[in-house]
Structures are given as structure tokens and as C-alpha cells.
Amino acid sequence: MPLKTNDYTIFWVGFLLTGKMDKTSRFYQSSYETISQPKKGNAQFFYKKGQWYFSFSLSFEIESQKTGSKSIGVDRGLKYITVAGEKETGKYLAFNGKQLGHIRLRFSNLRRALQQTKNIKALKRLENKEQRILQYWNHVISKKIIQFAKECGASIIKLEDLSFIRSMKKHWKRSDRNIHSWAFFDLETKLTYKAQLAKLEVQKVNPYKTSQECSSCGNTQKKNRRGSLYTCSCGHKQNADVNASFVISTRPSIQTTAA
Ligand SMILES: [Zn+2]
């Protein structure tokens, strides 16, 4: 039977079968050295749209990392703009997601139309399709954020705690809420496992008014944020998402870490 796979899968399957990592692979990272022998997890054989799929998981342990203190902050925006920033050097990495904006708007309109006609089946199909696209982008974005953290010499990636996200939901169209929440959570999941593989730590911070706080003087003023610009009376002036990422990077972790 002809079988289709990709290099990334082959890299991990090779590790599972031989117990050795292919160090010549472009997917290999030096931090993988401390990964334990992998174990095969649940496997699934399923049929979808005229094709058979085989999926399985593999699990392994990673030595717990000693962490330094340098952090980057990641701001996940409503228009799917994600900004990672390192306050000390002022460096940041921004995903403006322009093409993605069009895609999201198209899906948003389609979804609303289907919800009105109560076409649940078509709605589910649409959601699956959109999730696949978002998953792809979340892979790309999380990978680039990890690279950025490493370039900055940071060992901690700080994110806003999603359990507080309820307050953001009121800014979202009702029909878009599920997929937005899902996309935020998916990025967090991908970022967390990629961070573990790269020996970085993901920490959650309180998101309270991160977009209104000045990353330079700490003053919090709603009027300081006007559209995409943040302007403070202390003289600090910056792109609002970059400012928010700096604020996030300096907030204390609220994650209760297991000892
Ligand atoms: Zn200020």
C-alpha cells in the first residue's frame, strides 16, 4: 500500500524505532540530547474523505531544566497579531498576519451565515477547515517565537493566562468566540511543547490591563492606548502590541509549578 508521510514524522518515527536520533536531520536540536527513550502511545487508524490515515503518539521524558531569569513576553492579539518582545534590548518579533486576516474574515462571515440557517454539518466542516489553517499558522508562529527567545538568550516565555480571557470575549463577535478561544489555546499548547523541547519554560501572567500599562514607567491609563499606538505622559511612545508584550514579559508568574 502506498504510504505518504513527511520528514518531520520520519525524524520522530526513526527515533522511536531505533532509539537514536538522526543528528543530520534539520529537525534535530542539541537540546534533544537529554530526551529519554521514547514510548509508543495510542495509535489510530481512520478513514476520512476517501483516504485512510494512521496516527499515533509518542511520549518521552525531558530532564527538568535549570532556568535563568530572562523573559520574553508574548501578546496574542484579537486580529491574530502576535508579538513577542524582550524589554531589556527592546527587540521584538511581530506577526501581522495580513493574509490571515482575510481568511479569518471570510470564515467569520461564512460561519455567521451558516449559524443563521442552522446548518450544523456544514458549520462543523467549516470549523474543521479553519482549525487546520490556524494550526498551521500556530506551528509557524510558535516555532519563530522559540527561535526569538533563544536569540534573546531568554529562558522564560510569558503568556497571558487564558482563564482570564473571559473579559476579552466581549470584544469578539458571538459567532467567532469559540474559534478565537480555540486558536489562543492551540497556540499556547504548541508553544508549550516546543518550549519544553528547546529547554525553555512557559509561564502565565495576570493579563489585567496589560494593554493599558506603560512598559517604561508602569503607569496604567486607558487613554494611553489609541488604536495601534501607545503614548504615555512619561514620554514613552510605542506600538501598542509591542508595549503590551514588554509589560507581559515583566509580570510575575502566576503559575503554580509542581516541585
Ligand atoms: Zn510611562
Residues whose N, C-alpha, C, O or C-beta is under 5 A from the ligand:
A	BS01	ZN	C214 S216 C217 G218 N219 C232 C234 H236
